[in-house]
Amino acid sequence: MIGALELGLIYGVMALGVYLTFKVLNFPDLTVDGSFTTGAAVAAALITNGINPVLATLAAAGAGLIAGAVTGVLHTKGQIDGLLAGILTMIALWTINLRIMGTAKEDTAVAANLPLLRAETVFTPLKDAELLGSWAGIAIILVAVLLLKLLVDWFLSTNLGLAIQATGDNGPMIRSFGVNTHRTTILTLAISNGFVGLCGALVAQYQGFADISMGVGLILVGLASVILGQAVFGQRFIWVASLAVVLGAVLYRLIIFFALRAGLDPNDMKLVTAVLVIAALLLPRWRFLRRIPALRRRDGRIVVEDGSAAPAAAASPGPEPVAATPDETSGR
């Protein structure tokens, strides 16, 4: 269970990136499946070639940033549909990732797997101190992830961050105020995939290997973390929403852990993930669950006595109007 908590917190970094595109920018970015593997491949290749693991991890984040920027340029400058732009980048990254991992092997130009079991990683100091796999290790990883979360909160509160939020809410409106939505879109996609690449590098070092298929279907994991976390913990404020996606990643990993402990086949985990996302999307809409205060006020509506939804403003009438006196009506 401790391993599931540690891995869930690490995947919380990826969930923050998915949150920026799907919730803040309102952009369906499928680059995640490729940029996650890119981060893992870059970190593993550099570490295998003797580069400091911290520098390798930062380089992996930079590689993810470039991948996201490519998707943004294809969408904004190339006028390619956002969904298709992400798919094109993801497909291209499959070959690029094979080439990146091939640089760590002398006998081939491509490689589908790179082991890191005997290499020094960013988690080596924790392993040497016997902290990894303990509650102390969870606390250290939690502090690091919370620092990234606070960085996201701060960024979204700046003028640029507010412009990005406005781009996701109403692009034509914010363009009328002189904001270049192409730049905000490219920047957000770059930052998002930078977080995803960073997460891929950390997961590769935590698990001890980088594999070409480790990012397949990861976008579903990211969506499950974001949707599940915000459905359970809420999203009213930015700091709550960002914390919810991190906790959602942990909650998702715990659900997978207990599902495996219950005897489910590992091949069933994609189905479990799909069911979790469907449940997180549908449960708040079910009428009998709207009696729960946290759910019934989700979109500004409450449940009246007959069970139908009504606007919150209409359900809480103000004071009764006072009739005007004859002097007031005559203008005296």
N, C-alpha and C positions, 0 to 999 in steps of 0.2 A: 504493500500500500504506500509506503514511503517513496518507493521508486515512481509510482503513478503520480504522486503529488509533485515530485521534482520535475518529472517530464511534463506534467500539466502546466506548471509555472513557466517552463521554458517555452512551451507552445503558446503561452500567453503573449509572448513577444510577437509571434505570427498573428495572433488574434487582434492585436493592436493595429497591425498593418491592414488587415482585412476590414477592420472597423473604419479606418480612414477612407477607404475607397467605397465600400458598400453602404455605409451609414452616413458619413460626412459628405463625401463627394457624390454619392448616389450613382456610382459607376460600376457596372458589372465586369470586374477585372478578373480574367482567367489566367493572367500571367503568373499567378501565384504558384501553380503546379510546376512551372519551369524555373522560376526564380528561387524557389526553396531549394531545389536540387543544385542550382547554380551556386548558391551560397555554400552548400555542403561540399560541392566539388572543388571550389576555389580554396576553401579552408583546408580540405584534406590534401590537395595537391601541394599547396605551399608548405604545410607542416611536414609532409613526406620529404620535401626537398630541403628541409632544415630551417625554414623560416620560423621566427618566433610566433607561437600560437595566438598571442594577442594581436599582432600585426596581421596574421592570416585571417583572424576573425573580422577585423576591420575591413580588410580587402574584400572579404565575402559580402559584407554589407554594402560596400561600394559597387560590387558586381550586380547585386540585386537592384541597387539604385539606378544603374545604367539600363538594366532590363526594363524597369518600370518606365523610365524616360522614353525608351524606344516605343513602347506601347502608346504613351501619351502623344508622341510626335506622329505616329501613324494615324491616330484618331483625330488630332486637331489639325495638323498640317496636311496630312494625306486624305482627310475627309473619309476615313474608313470607319465603319460602324465599330463602336467600342467593344462589343462582344467579339467581333471578328478580329479586331486588332490584337486583343489579348490572346486569342487562339493562335494567330499567326506567330506572335512572339514566343508563345509556349512551345509550338512545334519546332521553331528554329533553335530554341534553347536545348532541345533534346540532343541534337547533333553537337552543339557547342559544348554541352556538359560532357559528352563522351570524349571530345578532344581535350578538354581541360584535364580530366582525370588521366588521359593518356600521357600527359606530360610528366607524370610521376613514374612512368614505367618505360624502361629502355627498349623492350622488345616489341612494342606495339605503339601505334599512333593513337589508338582509342582504348578506353578501359571502361567497363561497366561497374566496377567495384574497386574501392580503395580501403584497405584495412588501416586502422589507427590504434590497434590494441597496445602496441609497444611504443607508440609515439607520445611525446609530451604534449599535453593539451591544456586548455585553460582550466580544466577540472583536475589536473594532476596534483596541484597543491592541496585540494580538498581530499583527494584520495590518499595522499601521503599522510595527511593529518587525521585520517580515518573519520572525516566529517561527512563525506558523501555517503548517502544512504542512511543518514541520521536526521533527527529533528533540527540539529544545528545546521546541517547542510541545507535543509529546506528553508530555514530562516535566512541564510546568506543569499540563496537564489531569490527568495521573496523580496529582500531589500533591493537587489539589483533590478528586478523586474518593476518594482514600484518606482524606482528612480526613472526608468524609461517611461512609465505611465505618467509621472509628474511632468516629464519633459513634453509629452504629447499634450497634456492639459495646458501647460504654459503656452505652447505653440498655438493651440487653437484659440487662446485668449488674446493673441496679438492681432494687429490690424490685418496682417497677411492671413492668419488663421481664420479670422472673421470673414475675410473675402472668400476663402475656400468654402466655408460653411454656406455663405450666400450663393456661391456658384452651384453647390449641390441642391440648395433649396429653390432657387429661381435664377437661372443663368441669364435670361434676357434682361431681367430687372437690374442685376448687378452690372451688366455690361453698359446699361444706360448711365451708370454712375462713373464710367471710365475705367472699370477694372478689366484687365486682359484675362478673360476666362481660359484662353489657351494656355497661358503661363501657369495659372493656378491648377489647371487639370494636369499638366505635365509634372509640376512640382509635387502634387499630391500622390500621383502614381509612382513617382520616383521614391518619395519618402516611404510610402507603403511597402513597396517591394524591397526597399533597403531593410526595413524591419523583417520582412519575410526571409531575405537572404541571411541576415544576422541569425535568425532562428534556425535556419538550415545548418549554418556553421556550428551552432551550439549543439543541436541535436546530433550531428555527425560525431562531434567530439565526445558527447555524453554516451552515445551508443557504441562508439569505437569503430565506425566504418561510414563510408559514403557510398551510396548505391544509386544507379541511374533511375530506378523506379521509386525512390523514396518519396517523391513529390506527387506521385499519381493519386488523384482524388483528394489532394490536400485542401482544395478549395472548399470541399464539402465539410471537412473538419473545421476549417476556419469559420464557415457560415454557422455550423452547429455551435461553436463556441460563442460567437457573437449573438446569435438569436436566442440560444438557450440561456446565456448569462443575462441578457437584457430582459428576457421574459420572467426570469426568477428575481433578479435584483433591481430591475427598473432602469430607466434611461432619462429621467427628468432633467438632470444636470449633466454637464460634460464630465465632471470628475466622477459622477456616479456611473455614467455610461462606460467610461474607459475602465473603471474598476470592475464593472460587471462583465466585460468581455474577458478580462484576465481570470476572474473567478469562474466564468463560463468554460474556459479552457481546462481549468482544474476539474470542474464538475464533469465535463465530458470524459476526461481521462479516468476519473473515478467510476463513472458508469461503465466504461469499457472494461475496467479492471474487475468490477464485480460481475459483469456479464461473462467474462472469461472464467472467473472463479465459480460461477454457477454452472459451468459445463458447456457453454456455447462454443461452437467451432470458430477459430480465428477468421475463417473465410466468411463468417456471417457478420463481421463487424461493419461492413459497408451498409448492409441492410439495417443494422442497429442505428447507425449514424443517420440514415435517411428517415427512419421512424422518429428519432429524436427531433430532427428539424421540423418534420411535419407536426409533431405534437406541440412543439414550442410555438409554431405559427397558428395552430388551430385552437389550442386550449383557451387563450384569452377571448376568443370569439364565441365560445359556447355560453349560452344564456345563463345556465345555472351557476357557472363559475363567476359571473359578473356580480354576484352578491358579495364576493370578496372585495373589500375596499380597494386593494392594490390593483385589481384587475378591472373593476367596473368604472374607474376614472381614467383608464389608460388613454383614451382619445377624447377627453373632455366630456364624456357622457356618463350618466349614472342610471340606475335602474329604479323606475318609479314603482308604485304599488302593484300595478297590473302586469308588471314584468317586462314592459316595453322600455326601450332605451329612449332617453330624452336628453336634450342639451343641458349641461350643468347650469347655465344661466337661467333656463326656463324653469328648472326644478327648484330654484331658491328665489321665490318672488321677493321683491323689495317692499317697502312700506306702501300702504294703500294711498292713492291720490287724494288730496284734500280738495273739496269743492270750493270754487271761487265764490266770494261774496258779491253782492250786487254792486258795491262800490268798485271792486276790482274789475268787473266786467264792463262797467261804464267808463273805465279809464280814469276815475277820480282817485 
